[in-house]
Amino acid sequence: MASRDSSSRRPRRAAIAGLVVGSVAAAGIALGVAIPRGGDSDAAAPVQVVAAAPATHTAAAHTTAAEATVPDAPKNTQTADAPAYEDQRVHRVSMDMLEKNFEIAPGKVVKLWTFGPRVPGPVIRVRVGDTVEATIVNKGSIEHSIDFHAARIAPNRAFRNVKPGERFTFSFKVTTPGVFMYHCGTAPVVHHIANGMYGMIIVEPKEGLPPVDRELAFVQSDFYVSDTPGTPADNTKLMNVEPDVVAFNGYAGQYKDTPIRVKKGERIRAFVLAAGPNTWSAFHVVGTIFDRAWIDGIHPENLAIGNQTLNLSASQGAVAEFRLDEEGVYPFVTHDFTNATKGAVGLFATEHAEVPEGGGH
């Protein structure tokens, strides 16, 4: 795996308000949570381009620097539950490309470019041998595209730019099982990913995955917040790799504020993607060990036993299976703790565990 870029070790800006770096006294682990004691592509279809409705979002709608007030915006939160596989040979996926204001951390409102209603885009789940028919509708103000890392297809044919007001359809057959990224591939790619255009596609083996008790999906990404609320990513911070927020599934600390409830001893499968565009993920669950894990491809030769951490560079995905042996509260983080303090932290809480109000602030 590629070594971590030296730029990622430059001093970061102050952590976002409300994410406190504490310590678990018994373990000596610096975490932003308080832990309670005890407690219970062959034969691809032809490309199709047709006109769509005129774009309703324009660059003129961006907030100017003179407007200091934070615009009203919904929280960019979403469930961590992974979607179930739908047994069909062709999976038709249609996503509107939008420009919308969202809160990504307390007091941090940005204009995001989306695949669908939220960032990250929807989790897509297929099996080897299935066909994905992807349609994107550009309702934004600039050109966009979609690049599927799970596809074997000529990029110039399928990952082409789509102008505002157009829709574009192409298809591909999935051949390799694993956890893969999709994202906008329009230049400069770093800007399109930094502004929210990415998501996860899970490709199961042809025979499917063995059943478990719970399946979860986590997409880690970094955000570069402008001093002007309601505007896209700050270019200087982006190019200097100085993220203000690093989050799982688009909102800083959302599973710390509202822990994910699980049962003691149940088999949990986590699909994890490091979307970047710049930061890596050292995904770790405090208090357990990954019984089985696969990096990128779900293949017997990729199987690892007893991992403590999944080390994923930007665009890499993984699957991890684990259990929580005792009643209690279990943090999950990126073990790059600078980025954990910026929001890449959450909690699993077992069924009978007591969680402090507010998730342990």
Sine and cosine of phi, psi and omega as CSV:
sin_phi,cos_phi,sin_psi,cos_psi,sin_omega,cos_omega
0.00,0.00,0.59,-0.81,-0.03,-1.00
-0.87,0.50,0.60,-0.80,0.03,-1.00
-0.96,0.29,0.39,-0.92,-0.06,-1.00
-0.94,0.33,0.74,-0.67,-0.01,-1.00
-0.89,0.46,0.66,-0.75,-0.04,-1.00
-0.89,0.45,-0.41,0.91,0.00,-1.00
-0.90,0.43,-0.42,0.91,-0.02,-1.00
-0.96,0.28,-0.14,0.99,0.03,-1.00
-0.99,-0.16,0.08,1.00,0.06,-1.00
-0.91,0.41,0.41,-0.91,0.00,-1.00
-0.84,0.54,0.72,-0.69,0.04,-1.00
-1.00,0.00,0.32,-0.95,0.13,-0.99
-0.96,0.28,0.20,-0.98,-0.07,-1.00
-0.84,0.54,0.57,-0.82,0.01,-1.00
-0.91,0.41,0.43,-0.90,-0.03,-1.00
-0.91,0.42,0.53,-0.85,-0.02,-1.00
-0.88,0.47,0.61,-0.79,0.10,-1.00
1.00,-0.08,-0.22,0.98,0.05,-1.00
-0.97,-0.23,0.98,-0.19,-0.19,-0.98
-1.00,-0.06,0.72,-0.70,0.07,-1.00
-1.00,0.01,0.95,-0.31,0.02,-1.00
-0.95,-0.32,-0.28,-0.96,0.09,-1.00
-0.60,-0.80,0.62,-0.78,0.13,-0.99
-1.00,0.02,0.96,-0.29,-0.21,-0.98
-0.84,0.54,-0.70,0.72,-0.09,-1.00
-0.92,0.39,-0.57,0.82,-0.07,-1.00
-0.99,-0.16,-0.31,0.95,-0.03,-1.00
0.93,0.36,0.53,0.85,-0.04,-1.00
-0.96,-0.26,0.83,-0.56,0.01,-1.00
-0.98,0.22,0.90,-0.44,-0.02,-1.00
-0.65,-0.76,0.46,-0.89,0.04,-1.00
-1.00,0.05,0.58,0.81,0.00,-1.00
-0.61,-0.79,0.43,-0.90,0.12,-0.99
-0.98,-0.18,0.78,-0.62,-0.06,-1.00
-0.98,-0.19,0.88,-0.48,0.01,-1.00
-0.93,0.37,0.52,-0.86,0.03,-1.00
-0.99,0.13,0.64,-0.77,0.05,-1.00
0.88,0.47,-0.49,-0.87,0.04,-1.00
1.00,-0.05,0.87,-0.49,0.04,-1.00
-0.89,0.46,0.00,0.00,0.00,0.00
0.00,0.00,0.97,0.26,0.17,-0.98
-0.97,-0.25,0.46,-0.89,0.06,-1.00
0.79,0.61,0.80,0.60,0.03,-1.00
-0.95,0.32,0.58,-0.82,0.00,-1.00
-0.96,0.29,0.40,-0.92,0.00,-1.00
-0.89,0.46,0.52,-0.86,0.08,-1.00
-0.95,0.30,0.62,-0.79,-0.01,-1.00
-0.76,-0.65,0.78,-0.63,0.06,-1.00
-0.80,-0.59,0.83,-0.56,0.05,-1.00
-0.70,-0.72,0.35,-0.94,0.01,-1.00
-0.95,0.31,0.61,-0.80,0.07,-1.00
-0.89,-0.46,-0.03,-1.00,0.02,-1.00
-0.88,0.47,0.51,-0.86,0.00,-1.00
-0.85,0.53,0.53,-0.85,0.01,-1.00
-0.90,0.44,0.65,-0.76,-0.01,-1.00
-0.97,-0.26,-0.14,0.99,0.02,-1.00
-0.93,-0.36,0.75,-0.66,-0.02,-1.00
-0.78,-0.63,0.30,-0.95,0.02,-1.00
-0.87,0.50,-0.47,0.88,0.00,-1.00
-0.91,0.41,-0.32,0.95,-0.01,-1.00
-0.98,0.21,-0.19,0.98,-0.01,-1.00
-0.90,0.43,0.62,-0.79,0.01,-1.00
-0.93,0.37,0.67,-0.74,0.02,-1.00
-1.00,0.06,0.29,-0.96,-0.04,-1.00
-0.89,0.46,-0.44,0.90,-0.03,-1.00
-0.95,0.31,-0.34,0.94,-0.02,-1.00
-1.00,-0.04,0.99,-0.12,-0.16,-0.99
-0.99,0.11,-0.28,0.96,-0.06,-1.00
-0.94,0.33,0.56,-0.83,0.03,-1.00
-0.99,0.16,0.85,-0.53,-0.02,-1.00
-0.93,0.37,0.46,-0.89,0.10,-1.00
-0.90,0.43,0.70,-0.71,-0.02,-1.00
-0.39,-0.92,0.61,-0.79,0.04,-1.00
-0.95,0.33,0.43,-0.90,0.11,-0.99
-0.94,0.33,0.70,-0.72,-0.03,-1.00
-1.00,0.08,0.82,0.58,-0.02,-1.00
-0.99,-0.15,0.39,-0.92,0.05,-1.00
-0.31,-0.95,0.31,-0.95,-0.02,-1.00
-0.92,0.40,0.48,-0.88,0.09,-1.00
-1.00,-0.06,-0.06,1.00,-0.01,-1.00
-0.92,0.38,0.78,-0.63,0.03,-1.00
-0.97,0.23,0.61,-0.79,0.03,-1.00
-0.94,0.35,0.49,-0.87,0.07,-1.00
-0.97,0.23,0.41,-0.91,0.08,-1.00
-0.95,0.31,0.72,-0.69,0.10,-1.00
-0.98,-0.20,0.84,-0.54,-0.13,-0.99
-0.97,0.23,1.00,-0.03,0.05,-1.00
-0.45,-0.89,0.47,-0.88,-0.10,-0.99
-0.99,0.14,-0.48,0.88,0.03,-1.00
-0.87,-0.50,0.83,-0.56,0.00,-1.00
-0.95,-0.31,0.94,-0.34,-0.01,-1.00
-1.00,-0.01,0.90,-0.43,-0.06,-1.00
-0.90,-0.43,0.85,-0.52,0.01,-1.00
-0.82,-0.57,0.78,-0.62,-0.04,-1.00
-0.71,-0.71,0.75,-0.66,0.12,-0.99
-0.99,0.10,0.71,-0.70,0.09,-1.00
-1.00,-0.07,0.90,-0.43,-0.15,-0.99
-0.84,-0.54,0.22,-0.98,0.17,-0.99
-0.83,-0.56,0.90,-0.43,-0.12,-0.99
-0.61,-0.79,0.57,-0.82,0.10,-0.99
-0.99,0.17,0.71,-0.70,0.07,-1.00
-0.65,-0.76,0.48,-0.87,0.23,-0.97
-1.00,0.02,0.80,-0.60,-0.02,-1.00
-0.94,-0.34,-0.12,0.99,0.07,-1.00
-0.26,-0.97,0.33,-0.94,-0.01,-1.00
-0.79,0.61,0.87,-0.49,0.02,-1.00
0.98,0.18,0.03,1.00,-0.03,-1.00
-0.94,-0.34,0.98,-0.21,0.00,-1.00
-0.93,-0.37,0.80,-0.60,-0.02,-1.00
-0.75,-0.66,0.36,-0.93,0.15,-0.99
-1.00,-0.02,0.88,-0.48,-0.01,-1.00
-0.97,-0.26,0.51,-0.86,0.16,-0.99
-0.98,-0.20,0.79,-0.61,-0.22,-0.97
-0.85,-0.53,0.41,-0.91,0.36,-0.93
-0.98,-0.21,0.98,-0.18,-0.04,-1.00
1.00,0.06,-0.35,-0.94,-0.19,-0.98
-0.98,0.19,-0.29,0.96,-0.11,-0.99
-0.64,-0.77,0.15,-0.99,0.12,-0.99
-0.86,-0.50,0.78,-0.62,-0.05,1.00
-0.93,0.37,0.15,-0.99,0.05,-1.00
-0.93,0.37,0.10,-1.00,-0.07,-1.00
-0.88,0.47,0.57,-0.82,0.11,-0.99
-0.96,0.26,0.81,-0.58,0.01,-1.00
-0.97,-0.23,0.70,-0.72,-0.04,-1.00
-0.75,-0.66,0.84,-0.55,-0.05,-1.00
-0.65,-0.76,-0.02,-1.00,0.08,-1.00
-0.78,-0.62,0.41,-0.91,0.06,-1.00
-0.81,0.58,0.74,-0.67,-0.04,-1.00
0.99,-0.16,-0.32,0.95,0.06,-1.00
-0.97,0.26,0.30,-0.95,0.09,-1.00
-0.93,-0.38,0.70,-0.71,0.11,-0.99
-0.98,-0.22,0.85,-0.53,0.13,-0.99
-0.96,-0.27,0.96,-0.29,-0.11,-0.99
-0.97,-0.23,0.76,-0.65,0.08,-1.00
-0.82,-0.57,0.80,-0.60,0.10,-0.99
-0.88,-0.47,0.66,-0.75,-0.01,-1.00
-0.87,-0.49,0.91,-0.41,-0.08,-1.00
-1.00,0.10,0.98,-0.20,0.07,-1.00
-0.97,-0.26,0.31,0.95,0.04,-1.00
-0.99,-0.11,-0.30,-0.95,-0.10,-1.00
-0.94,-0.35,-0.08,1.00,0.02,-1.00
-0.71,-0.70,0.15,-0.99,0.01,-1.00
-0.94,0.34,0.55,-0.83,0.08,-1.00
-0.62,-0.79,0.12,-0.99,0.05,-1.00
-0.43,-0.90,-0.04,-1.00,0.10,-0.99
-0.63,-0.78,0.75,-0.66,-0.05,-1.00
-0.87,-0.49,0.90,-0.44,0.04,-1.00
-0.99,-0.14,0.89,-0.47,0.05,-1.00
-0.94,0.34,-0.24,0.97,0.02,-1.00
-1.00,0.08,-0.04,1.00,-0.10,-0.99
-0.98,-0.17,0.55,-0.83,0.22,-0.98
-0.93,-0.36,0.99,-0.12,-0.17,-0.99
-0.35,-0.94,0.47,-0.88,0.00,-1.00
-0.93,0.37,0.90,-0.44,-0.06,-1.00
-0.87,0.49,-0.59,0.81,-0.03,-1.00
-0.91,0.41,-0.37,0.93,0.03,-1.00
-1.00,0.03,-0.68,0.73,-0.16,-0.99
-0.98,-0.18,-0.58,0.81,-0.09,-1.00
-0.99,-0.12,0.61,0.79,-0.09,-1.00
-0.99,0.16,0.38,-0.92,0.01,-1.00
-0.94,0.35,0.61,-0.79,0.03,-1.00
-0.87,-0.49,0.82,-0.57,-0.06,-1.00
-0.97,0.24,0.37,-0.93,0.10,-0.99
-0.81,0.58,0.69,-0.73,0.00,-1.00
1.00,0.05,0.01,1.00,0.03,-1.00
-0.94,-0.33,0.37,-0.93,0.20,-0.98
-0.85,-0.53,0.42,-0.91,-0.12,-0.99
-0.57,-0.82,0.72,-0.69,-0.03,-1.00
-0.78,-0.63,0.71,-0.70,0.16,-0.99
-0.54,-0.84,0.20,-0.98,-0.01,-1.00
-0.65,-0.76,0.37,-0.93,0.06,-1.00
-0.47,-0.88,0.44,-0.90,0.04,-1.00
-0.99,-0.14,0.75,-0.66,-0.04,-1.00
-1.00,0.10,0.69,-0.72,-0.15,-0.99
-0.84,-0.54,-0.32,0.95,-0.17,-0.99
-0.77,-0.64,0.83,-0.56,0.00,-1.00
-0.97,0.23,0.58,-0.82,0.03,-1.00
0.33,-0.94,-0.09,-1.00,0.08,-1.00
-0.94,-0.34,0.89,-0.45,-0.13,-0.99
-0.82,-0.58,0.33,-0.94,0.01,-1.00
-0.99,-0.13,0.54,-0.84,0.33,-0.94
-0.83,-0.55,0.48,-0.88,-0.06,-1.00
-0.29,-0.96,0.23,-0.97,0.12,-0.99
-0.95,0.31,0.74,-0.68,-0.02,-1.00
-0.95,-0.31,0.25,0.97,-0.01,-1.00
-0.98,0.21,0.70,-0.71,-0.02,-1.00
-0.95,0.30,0.58,-0.81,-0.18,0.98
-0.97,0.24,0.84,-0.54,-0.13,-0.99
-0.84,0.54,-0.61,0.79,-0.05,-1.00
-0.84,0.54,-0.58,0.81,0.00,-1.00
-0.94,0.34,-0.65,0.76,-0.05,-1.00
-0.94,0.35,-0.61,0.79,0.07,-1.00
-0.95,0.32,-0.70,0.72,-0.01,-1.00
-0.87,0.49,-0.45,0.89,0.00,-1.00
-1.00,-0.06,0.12,0.99,0.20,-0.98
0.90,-0.43,0.08,1.00,-0.14,-0.99
-1.00,-0.09,0.99,0.14,-0.01,-1.00
-0.32,-0.95,0.27,-0.96,0.04,-1.00
-0.13,-0.99,-0.03,-1.00,-0.08,-1.00
-0.91,-0.42,0.66,-0.75,0.20,-0.98
-0.85,-0.53,0.82,-0.57,0.04,-1.00
-0.99,-0.14,0.83,-0.56,0.07,-1.00
-0.92,-0.39,0.94,-0.35,0.04,-1.00
-0.99,0.17,0.39,-0.92,0.18,-0.98
-0.85,0.53,0.31,-0.95,-0.07,-1.00
-0.83,0.55,-0.58,0.82,-0.02,-1.00
-1.00,0.08,0.01,1.00,-0.01,-1.00
1.00,0.05,0.01,-1.00,0.05,-1.00
-0.97,-0.23,0.55,-0.84,0.04,-1.00
-0.89,0.45,0.52,-0.85,-0.05,-1.00
-0.92,0.40,0.55,-0.83,0.14,-0.99
-0.74,-0.68,0.06,-1.00,-0.04,-1.00
-0.98,0.18,-0.51,0.86,-0.10,-0.99
-0.49,-0.87,0.66,-0.75,0.06,-1.00
-0.81,-0.59,0.72,-0.69,-0.05,-1.00
-0.75,-0.67,0.46,-0.89,0.02,-1.00
-0.78,-0.62,0.78,-0.63,-0.01,-1.00
-0.78,-0.62,0.84,-0.54,0.09,-1.00
-0.93,-0.37,0.90,-0.43,0.04,-1.00
-1.00,-0.05,0.70,-0.72,0.03,-1.00
-0.50,-0.87,0.28,-0.96,-0.02,-1.00
-0.89,-0.46,0.58,-0.81,-0.07,-1.00
-0.83,-0.56,0.59,-0.81,-0.08,-1.00
-0.85,-0.53,0.99,-0.14,-0.25,-0.97
-1.00,0.03,0.81,-0.59,0.07,-1.00
-0.94,0.34,0.42,-0.91,0.09,-1.00
-0.94,0.35,-0.28,0.96,0.05,-1.00
-0.99,-0.17,0.94,-0.35,-0.05,-1.00
-0.86,0.51,0.58,-0.81,0.07,-1.00
0.99,0.16,0.36,0.93,0.05,-1.00
-0.86,-0.52,0.28,-0.96,-0.02,-1.00
-0.93,0.38,-0.08,-1.00,-0.11,-0.99
-0.85,0.53,0.59,-0.81,0.05,-1.00
-0.97,0.26,0.88,-0.48,-0.12,-0.99
-0.92,0.40,-0.63,0.77,-0.02,-1.00
-0.90,0.44,-0.73,0.68,0.04,-1.00
-0.88,0.48,-0.66,0.75,-0.03,-1.00
-0.88,0.48,-0.75,0.66,-0.07,-1.00
-0.96,0.27,-0.36,0.93,0.07,-1.00
-1.00,-0.07,0.04,1.00,0.00,-1.00
0.82,0.57,0.85,0.52,0.02,-1.00
-0.82,-0.58,0.95,0.31,-0.04,-1.00
-0.94,0.33,0.60,-0.80,0.12,-0.99
-1.00,0.09,-0.56,0.83,-0.10,-1.00
-0.72,-0.70,0.72,-0.69,0.19,-0.98
-0.82,-0.58,0.78,-0.62,-0.22,-0.98
-0.63,-0.78,0.41,-0.91,0.22,-0.97
-0.99,-0.11,0.82,-0.57,0.07,-1.00
0.86,0.51,0.58,0.82,0.28,-0.96
1.00,-0.01,-0.05,1.00,0.02,-1.00
-0.58,-0.81,0.78,-0.63,-0.08,-1.00
-0.88,0.48,0.82,-0.58,0.14,-0.99
0.89,0.46,0.38,0.92,-0.08,-1.00
-0.90,0.44,-0.52,0.85,0.00,-1.00
-1.00,-0.04,0.03,1.00,0.21,-0.98
-1.00,0.04,-0.68,0.74,0.04,-1.00
-0.93,0.37,-0.62,0.79,0.03,-1.00
-0.78,-0.62,1.00,0.02,-0.08,-1.00
-0.86,0.51,0.47,-0.88,0.05,-1.00
-0.99,0.11,0.87,-0.49,-0.03,-1.00
-0.99,0.10,0.77,-0.64,0.05,-1.00
-0.71,-0.70,0.08,-1.00,0.03,-1.00
-0.96,-0.27,0.61,-0.79,0.07,-1.00
-0.82,0.57,0.77,-0.63,0.11,-0.99
0.99,0.16,-0.12,0.99,-0.01,-1.00
-0.96,0.28,0.45,-0.89,-0.01,-1.00
-0.99,0.13,0.87,-0.50,-0.04,-1.00
-0.93,-0.38,0.70,-0.71,0.10,-0.99
-0.89,-0.46,0.83,-0.55,0.02,-1.00
-0.93,-0.37,0.78,-0.62,0.18,-0.98
-0.99,-0.12,0.81,-0.58,-0.12,-0.99
-0.80,-0.60,0.70,-0.71,0.04,-1.00
-0.73,-0.68,0.74,-0.67,0.15,-0.99
-0.99,-0.11,0.98,-0.21,-0.08,-1.00
-0.99,0.10,-0.33,0.94,-0.04,-1.00
0.96,0.29,-0.61,-0.79,0.31,0.95
-0.98,0.21,-0.23,0.97,-0.12,-0.99
-0.88,-0.48,-0.64,0.77,-0.16,-0.99
-0.99,0.12,0.47,-0.88,0.08,-1.00
-1.00,-0.07,0.13,-0.99,0.07,-1.00
-0.83,-0.55,0.77,-0.64,0.15,-0.99
-0.92,-0.39,0.97,0.26,-0.16,-0.99
-0.95,0.33,0.80,-0.60,-0.12,-0.99
-0.57,-0.82,0.68,-0.73,0.11,-0.99
-0.95,-0.32,0.89,-0.45,-0.04,-1.00
-0.94,0.34,0.78,-0.62,0.07,-1.00
0.99,-0.15,0.08,1.00,0.07,-1.00
-0.50,-0.87,0.03,-1.00,0.02,-1.00
-0.75,-0.66,0.60,-0.80,0.03,-1.00
-0.96,0.28,0.89,-0.45,-0.01,-1.00
-0.92,0.40,-0.67,0.74,0.04,-1.00
-0.62,-0.79,0.57,-0.82,0.03,-1.00
-0.48,-0.88,0.51,-0.86,0.07,-1.00
-0.75,-0.66,0.78,-0.63,0.10,-1.00
-1.00,-0.07,0.78,-0.62,-0.03,-1.00
0.87,0.50,-0.98,-0.21,-0.11,-0.99
-0.95,0.30,0.71,-0.70,0.09,-1.00
-1.00,0.08,1.00,-0.02,-0.09,-1.00
-0.61,-0.79,0.59,-0.80,-0.01,-1.00
-0.79,0.61,-0.56,0.83,-0.01,-1.00
-0.96,0.29,-0.27,0.96,0.05,-1.00
-1.00,-0.07,-0.08,1.00,-0.06,-1.00
-0.90,0.43,0.75,-0.66,0.08,-1.00
-0.83,-0.56,0.62,-0.78,-0.03,-1.00
-0.91,-0.41,0.75,-0.66,0.13,-0.99
0.98,0.20,0.49,0.87,0.05,-1.00
-0.93,0.36,0.61,-0.79,0.16,-0.99
-1.00,-0.06,-0.46,0.89,-0.10,-1.00
-0.56,-0.83,0.60,-0.80,0.15,-0.99
-0.99,-0.16,0.91,-0.41,-0.03,-1.00
-0.99,-0.13,0.95,-0.32,-0.14,-0.99
-0.83,-0.56,0.86,-0.51,0.13,-0.99
-0.98,0.22,0.22,-0.98,-0.05,-1.00
-0.83,0.56,0.80,-0.60,0.01,-1.00
1.00,-0.05,-0.11,0.99,0.01,-1.00
-1.00,0.08,0.52,-0.85,0.04,-1.00
-0.82,-0.58,0.24,-0.97,-0.02,-1.00
-0.40,-0.92,0.30,-0.96,0.15,-0.99
-0.83,-0.56,0.70,-0.71,0.05,-1.00
-0.71,-0.70,0.65,-0.76,0.07,-1.00
-0.88,-0.48,0.70,-0.71,-0.08,-1.00
-0.37,-0.93,0.11,-0.99,0.08,-1.00
-0.62,-0.78,0.33,-0.94,0.06,-1.00
-0.93,-0.38,0.92,-0.39,-0.23,-0.97
-0.98,0.18,-0.36,0.93,-0.04,-1.00
-0.80,-0.61,0.41,-0.91,0.15,-0.99
-0.89,0.45,0.68,-0.73,0.01,-1.00
0.32,-0.95,-0.14,-0.99,-0.01,-1.00
-0.91,-0.41,0.82,-0.58,-0.12,-0.99
-0.85,-0.52,0.94,-0.34,0.06,-1.00
-0.93,0.35,0.52,-0.85,0.24,-0.97
-0.81,-0.59,0.63,-0.77,-0.19,-0.98
-0.53,-0.85,0.19,-0.98,0.45,-0.89
-1.00,0.05,0.75,-0.66,-0.06,-1.00
-0.98,0.22,0.06,1.00,0.31,-0.95
-0.99,0.15,1.00,-0.01,-0.24,-0.97
-0.94,0.34,-0.32,0.95,0.14,-0.99
-0.86,0.52,-0.67,0.74,0.00,-1.00
-0.99,0.17,-0.44,0.90,0.11,-0.99
-0.89,0.45,-0.64,0.77,0.02,-1.00
-0.93,0.36,-0.29,0.96,0.03,-1.00
-1.00,-0.04,0.09,1.00,0.12,-0.99
0.77,-0.64,-0.19,0.98,-0.03,-1.00
-1.00,0.08,0.93,0.37,-0.03,-1.00
-0.50,-0.87,0.60,-0.80,0.06,-1.00
-0.46,-0.89,-0.02,-1.00,-0.02,-1.00
-0.73,-0.69,0.68,-0.73,0.34,-0.94
-0.99,-0.14,0.71,-0.70,0.06,-1.00
-0.80,-0.60,0.81,-0.59,0.01,-1.00
-0.95,0.31,0.22,-0.98,-0.20,-0.98
-0.81,0.59,-0.63,0.78,-0.09,-1.00
-0.95,-0.32,0.19,0.98,-0.01,-1.00
-0.99,0.17,0.63,-0.78,0.07,-1.00
-1.00,0.04,0.79,-0.61,-0.01,-1.00
-0.92,-0.40,0.76,-0.65,0.04,-1.00
-0.86,0.51,0.51,-0.86,0.04,-1.00
-0.84,0.54,0.71,-0.70,-0.03,-1.00
1.00,0.07,0.08,1.00,0.09,-1.00
0.99,0.12,0.14,0.99,0.07,-1.00
0.98,-0.21,0.50,0.87,0.06,-1.00
-0.90,0.44,0.00,0.00,0.00,0.00
